[in-house]
């Protein structure tokens, strides 16, 4: 992996003078936080500007076992850009920050017919479908760099992620700006039954920002997703998600926090030691997922995995990665179609 830099200056977002006039800098910052989320940003009250300086990955330091996880990938704590690490393997792609899976998906889309469907099996403790900081349109425009963004262009993801316009909570959202069919099947815990949604493009604004709008999506619950171009379904069982699917070709995205989520980006008590029960529960989830896949005649075209530092502890990375690798390879050698693209 080589370090990625984005040329050119960062463009600020303009604040609305009228709505900000009675607010302190701290109040403005707090109100903008749900929109800007995990980015480093500063506010110039005098110039009425918000400067976004890219992803804030300070939550990585929550994990006392981060160094252990990095060593497994041949990295160390002195590596300044842990969040930029990504690598393409024979059977799967792997990254630290989950947003880089958007780049992996873009690379995969280069191999598909221009109008072919995108079918994503999404194993994650989160939807990753929050609003972006991209200006709506086709193509999307990154207002922080004034660069065009096409979800199908891998190099565009470098600009989007490094600038902070797309992050770990929003990388899947941008694919719903494509005219081709996009279907995301989200495997997550805690759902009593299958949920189905039609997905439509939407625009998000903020009362403190002057003439700024951002690409977002709107979900409408449905009983039948037949005929909809963009859909999202969610269940705790892979069989629910695949039973009514209209395709037999998929990519699988795995965030390791689906299996173990130690921190969820939040501090825990000092002296944290992972319980053995976490791995036992992860094994059960892994068994259920891979056993469930084999019930259906599907082809997995590509696998992509994010370790998610600050969510899933580095203590577990080797254990989870090696178990996933073994199961993926076993699946490919069985009487189950597996395509490495």
C-alpha positions as CSV (number, residue, x, y, z in Angstrom):
1,X,0.0,0.0,0.0
2,X,1.3,3.4,-0.9
3,X,0.4,6.6,0.9
4,X,-2.2,8.6,-0.9
5,X,-2.2,12.4,-1.0
6,X,-4.7,14.7,-2.6
7,X,-3.4,17.7,-4.6
8,X,-5.0,21.1,-4.2
9,X,-6.4,23.2,-1.4
10,X,-9.4,22.3,0.7
11,X,-12.5,24.4,0.0
12,X,-14.5,25.5,3.1
13,X,-18.2,25.1,3.6
14,X,-19.9,28.5,4.1
15,X,-21.9,29.3,7.2
16,X,-25.2,31.1,7.1
17,X,-24.5,34.5,8.7
18,X,-28.1,35.0,9.9
19,X,-28.5,31.6,11.6
20,X,-25.1,31.7,13.2
21,X,-25.0,35.3,14.5
22,X,-26.2,34.4,18.0
23,X,-24.3,31.1,18.3
24,X,-20.8,30.6,19.8
25,X,-18.2,28.6,18.0
26,X,-18.8,25.7,20.3
27,X,-22.5,25.8,19.7
28,X,-22.0,25.8,15.9
29,X,-19.5,22.9,16.2
30,X,-21.9,20.9,18.3
31,X,-24.8,21.5,15.9
32,X,-22.8,20.5,12.8
33,X,-21.4,17.3,14.4
34,X,-24.2,15.0,13.3
35,X,-23.6,16.0,9.7
36,X,-19.8,16.1,9.7
37,X,-19.3,13.2,12.1
38,X,-15.9,11.5,12.1
39,X,-13.9,14.3,10.5
40,X,-11.4,16.8,11.9
41,X,-12.9,20.2,11.3
42,X,-12.5,23.8,12.5
43,X,-14.7,26.8,12.4
44,X,-13.8,30.4,11.5
45,X,-16.6,32.5,13.0
46,X,-15.2,35.7,11.5
47,X,-15.0,34.4,8.0
48,X,-18.2,32.2,8.4
49,X,-16.4,29.1,7.2
50,X,-16.1,25.5,8.2
51,X,-12.9,23.7,7.2
52,X,-12.9,19.9,7.0
53,X,-9.4,18.4,7.2
54,X,-10.2,14.7,6.6
55,X,-11.1,11.7,8.7
56,X,-10.7,11.9,12.5
57,X,-9.4,8.4,13.4
58,X,-8.6,9.2,17.1
59,X,-10.9,6.4,18.1
60,X,-8.2,4.0,16.9
61,X,-6.4,4.7,20.2
62,X,-9.3,3.3,22.2
63,X,-7.9,-0.2,21.6
64,X,-5.0,-1.3,23.8
65,X,-4.4,-4.1,21.4
66,X,-4.1,-2.0,18.3
67,X,-0.4,-2.7,18.0
68,X,-1.1,-6.5,18.1
69,X,-3.5,-6.2,15.2
70,X,-1.2,-4.0,13.1
71,X,1.7,-6.4,13.6
72,X,-0.4,-9.1,12.0
73,X,-0.5,-7.0,8.8
74,X,3.2,-6.1,9.0
75,X,2.5,-2.6,10.3
76,X,3.4,-0.7,13.5
77,X,2.1,2.1,15.6
78,X,4.6,4.5,13.9
79,X,2.8,4.1,10.7
80,X,1.0,7.4,10.5
81,X,-1.7,6.5,8.1
82,X,-3.3,3.4,9.6
83,X,-6.6,4.6,8.3
84,X,-5.3,4.6,4.7
85,X,-4.1,1.0,4.7
86,X,-5.7,-1.3,2.1
87,X,-4.5,-4.3,0.2
88,X,-5.8,-6.6,-2.6
89,X,-5.3,-10.3,-1.9
90,X,-6.0,-13.3,-4.1
91,X,-9.4,-14.2,-2.6
92,X,-10.4,-11.0,-1.0
93,X,-9.6,-7.3,-0.4
94,X,-8.8,-6.0,3.1
95,X,-8.6,-2.6,4.7
96,X,-8.6,-0.9,8.1
97,X,-11.1,1.9,7.7
98,X,-14.3,0.5,6.1
99,X,-14.7,3.4,3.7
100,X,-12.0,1.9,1.5
101,X,-14.4,-1.0,0.7
102,X,-16.1,1.6,-1.5
103,X,-12.9,1.7,-3.6
104,X,-12.9,-2.1,-3.7
105,X,-16.5,-2.1,-5.0
106,X,-15.6,0.5,-7.6
107,X,-12.8,-1.8,-8.9
108,X,-15.2,-4.7,-9.0
109,X,-17.8,-2.7,-10.9
110,X,-15.2,-2.0,-13.6
111,X,-15.6,-5.7,-14.5
112,X,-19.4,-5.8,-14.7
113,X,-21.6,-4.9,-17.6
114,X,-22.4,-1.1,-17.6
115,X,-26.0,-1.6,-16.6
116,X,-25.7,-4.8,-14.6
117,X,-27.0,-5.0,-11.0
118,X,-24.8,-4.6,-8.0
119,X,-25.8,-7.1,-5.3
120,X,-24.0,-6.6,-2.0
121,X,-24.2,-9.0,1.0
122,X,-23.3,-6.6,3.8
123,X,-22.2,-8.1,7.2
124,X,-21.9,-5.2,9.5
125,X,-23.0,-3.9,12.9
126,X,-23.9,-0.7,11.1
127,X,-25.8,0.2,7.9
128,X,-23.0,2.5,6.5
129,X,-25.7,4.4,4.7
130,X,-25.7,7.8,6.3
131,X,-25.6,11.0,4.3
132,X,-22.4,11.9,2.4
133,X,-20.8,15.3,2.2
134,X,-21.1,15.1,-1.6
135,X,-23.1,17.7,-3.6
136,X,-25.9,15.9,-5.4
137,X,-26.0,15.4,-9.1
138,X,-24.6,13.0,-11.7
139,X,-21.7,13.0,-11.2
140,X,-21.6,13.9,-7.5
141,X,-19.3,16.8,-6.7
142,X,-16.9,16.8,-3.8
143,X,-17.4,20.4,-2.4
144,X,-14.3,20.1,-0.3
145,X,-12.0,19.6,-3.3
146,X,-14.3,20.6,-6.2
147,X,-13.6,17.3,-7.8
148,X,-16.2,15.1,-9.6
149,X,-17.0,11.8,-8.0
150,X,-18.1,8.6,-9.7
151,X,-18.7,5.6,-7.4
152,X,-17.5,3.4,-10.2
153,X,-14.0,5.1,-10.5
154,X,-11.5,3.7,-7.9
155,X,-9.3,6.8,-8.1
156,X,-12.2,9.1,-7.2
157,X,-12.5,7.3,-3.8
158,X,-9.0,8.4,-2.9
159,X,-10.1,12.1,-3.1
160,X,-13.5,11.4,-1.4
161,X,-12.1,9.5,1.6
162,X,-8.9,11.5,2.2
163,X,-10.9,14.8,2.1
164,X,-13.6,13.5,4.4
165,X,-16.5,13.8,2.0
166,X,-17.2,10.1,2.3
167,X,-16.5,8.1,5.5
168,X,-17.0,4.8,7.3
169,X,-20.6,5.6,7.9
170,X,-21.6,6.7,4.4
171,X,-19.6,4.8,1.8
172,X,-22.4,2.6,0.7
173,X,-24.8,5.5,0.3
174,X,-23.0,6.9,-2.8
175,X,-23.7,3.7,-4.8
176,X,-27.4,4.5,-4.8
177,X,-26.6,7.5,-7.0
178,X,-25.9,5.0,-9.9
179,X,-28.6,4.5,-12.5
180,X,-27.9,0.7,-12.5
181,X,-29.7,-1.6,-10.0
182,X,-28.2,-1.6,-6.5
183,X,-29.4,-4.1,-3.9
184,X,-27.8,-4.3,-0.5
185,X,-28.7,-7.2,1.8
186,X,-27.6,-6.4,5.3
187,X,-26.9,-9.2,7.8
188,X,-27.1,-7.8,11.3
189,X,-28.0,-8.9,14.8
190,X,-31.1,-8.2,16.7
191,X,-33.8,-8.1,14.0
192,X,-36.8,-10.3,14.8
193,X,-37.8,-10.5,11.1
194,X,-36.8,-9.6,7.6
195,X,-37.1,-5.9,6.7
196,X,-37.4,-4.6,3.1
197,X,-37.0,-1.1,1.8
198,X,-37.1,0.8,-1.4
199,X,-34.3,3.3,-1.6
200,X,-34.6,6.6,-3.3
201,X,-32.1,9.5,-3.7
202,X,-32.6,12.4,-1.3
203,X,-30.9,15.7,-0.5
204,X,-29.8,16.8,3.0
205,X,-29.3,20.4,4.0
206,X,-28.3,22.1,7.3
207,X,-29.7,25.3,8.6
208,X,-26.3,26.6,9.5
209,X,-24.8,26.1,6.1
210,X,-25.2,28.6,3.3
211,X,-26.5,27.1,0.0
212,X,-25.0,23.7,0.7
213,X,-26.8,20.4,0.0
214,X,-25.5,16.8,0.2
215,X,-26.4,13.5,-1.4
216,X,-28.5,11.3,0.9
217,X,-31.0,8.5,0.6
218,X,-34.5,7.9,1.8
219,X,-35.8,4.4,2.7
220,X,-39.5,3.4,2.3
221,X,-40.6,0.1,3.9
222,X,-42.2,-2.3,1.4
223,X,-43.6,-5.8,1.5
224,X,-42.3,-6.7,-2.0
225,X,-39.2,-5.3,-3.6
226,X,-39.8,-6.7,-7.1
227,X,-39.3,-4.1,-9.8
228,X,-37.5,-1.5,-7.7
229,X,-34.1,-0.4,-9.0
230,X,-32.6,0.4,-5.6
231,X,-33.3,-1.7,-2.5
232,X,-32.1,-2.4,1.0
233,X,-33.1,-5.4,3.0
234,X,-32.0,-6.4,6.5
235,X,-32.2,-9.5,8.6
236,X,-30.3,-11.5,11.2
237,X,-30.5,-14.6,8.9
238,X,-28.7,-14.9,5.6
239,X,-31.4,-17.3,4.4
240,X,-34.0,-14.6,4.8
241,X,-31.9,-12.2,2.6
242,X,-31.3,-14.7,-0.2
243,X,-34.6,-16.5,-0.3
244,X,-36.4,-13.9,-2.3
245,X,-33.4,-12.4,-4.1
246,X,-33.6,-12.0,-7.8
247,X,-29.9,-12.7,-8.5
248,X,-27.3,-15.4,-8.0
249,X,-24.2,-13.3,-8.2
250,X,-23.0,-11.3,-5.3
251,X,-20.1,-9.5,-3.6
252,X,-19.7,-10.0,0.1
253,X,-18.6,-7.1,2.3
254,X,-17.6,-7.9,5.9
255,X,-16.9,-5.5,8.7
256,X,-15.2,-7.4,11.5
257,X,-17.4,-5.6,14.0
258,X,-20.3,-7.8,12.8
259,X,-18.5,-10.7,14.5
260,X,-17.0,-8.8,17.4
261,X,-17.6,-5.1,18.3
262,X,-15.5,-4.3,21.4
263,X,-15.7,-0.6,21.4
264,X,-18.1,0.7,18.8
265,X,-15.9,3.8,18.6
266,X,-16.4,4.7,22.2
267,X,-14.1,4.5,25.3
268,X,-14.3,1.5,27.6
269,X,-12.9,1.0,31.1
270,X,-9.1,1.0,31.4
271,X,-7.4,-2.4,31.5
272,X,-9.9,-3.9,28.9
273,X,-9.4,-7.6,28.3
274,X,-11.6,-9.3,25.7
275,X,-13.7,-12.2,27.0
276,X,-13.3,-15.6,25.5
277,X,-17.1,-15.6,24.9
278,X,-16.7,-13.0,22.2
279,X,-14.8,-15.4,20.0
280,X,-17.3,-18.2,20.8
281,X,-20.1,-15.9,19.6
282,X,-18.1,-15.0,16.5
283,X,-17.7,-18.6,15.6
284,X,-21.4,-19.2,15.9
285,X,-22.1,-16.2,13.6
286,X,-19.5,-17.4,11.1
287,X,-20.9,-21.0,11.0
288,X,-24.4,-19.7,10.5
289,X,-23.4,-17.4,7.7
290,X,-21.3,-19.9,5.7
291,X,-23.7,-22.8,6.3
292,X,-26.5,-20.5,5.1
293,X,-24.7,-19.5,2.0
294,X,-24.4,-23.1,0.9
295,X,-28.1,-23.6,1.0
296,X,-28.4,-21.4,-2.1
297,X,-26.9,-21.7,-5.6
298,X,-25.1,-18.4,-5.6
299,X,-21.8,-17.2,-7.0
300,X,-19.6,-14.9,-4.9
301,X,-17.6,-12.7,-7.2
302,X,-15.6,-10.9,-4.6
303,X,-15.0,-10.6,-0.9
304,X,-13.9,-7.5,1.0
305,X,-13.1,-7.2,4.7
306,X,-12.5,-4.2,6.9
307,X,-10.9,-4.7,10.3
308,X,-12.4,-1.5,11.8
309,X,-9.9,-0.3,14.5
310,X,-11.7,1.3,17.4
311,X,-14.6,-1.0,16.9
312,X,-13.3,-4.6,16.6
313,X,-10.2,-4.9,18.7
314,X,-6.8,-5.7,17.1
315,X,-6.7,-8.6,19.6
316,X,-9.1,-10.5,17.4
317,X,-7.9,-9.6,13.9
318,X,-5.6,-12.6,13.3
319,X,-8.2,-15.0,14.7
320,X,-11.0,-13.6,12.6
321,X,-9.0,-13.1,9.4
322,X,-7.6,-16.6,9.4
323,X,-10.9,-18.2,10.1
324,X,-12.6,-16.2,7.3
325,X,-9.7,-17.0,4.9
326,X,-10.0,-20.7,5.6
327,X,-13.8,-20.7,5.1
328,X,-13.6,-18.6,2.0
329,X,-11.0,-21.0,0.5
330,X,-13.0,-24.0,1.6
331,X,-16.1,-22.6,-0.1
332,X,-14.2,-22.1,-3.3
333,X,-13.0,-25.6,-3.5
334,X,-16.4,-27.2,-2.7
335,X,-19.2,-27.8,-5.3
336,X,-20.0,-24.1,-4.8
337,X,-19.2,-21.5,-7.5
338,X,-16.7,-18.9,-6.5
339,X,-15.2,-16.4,-8.9
340,X,-12.0,-14.5,-8.1
341,X,-12.1,-11.3,-10.1
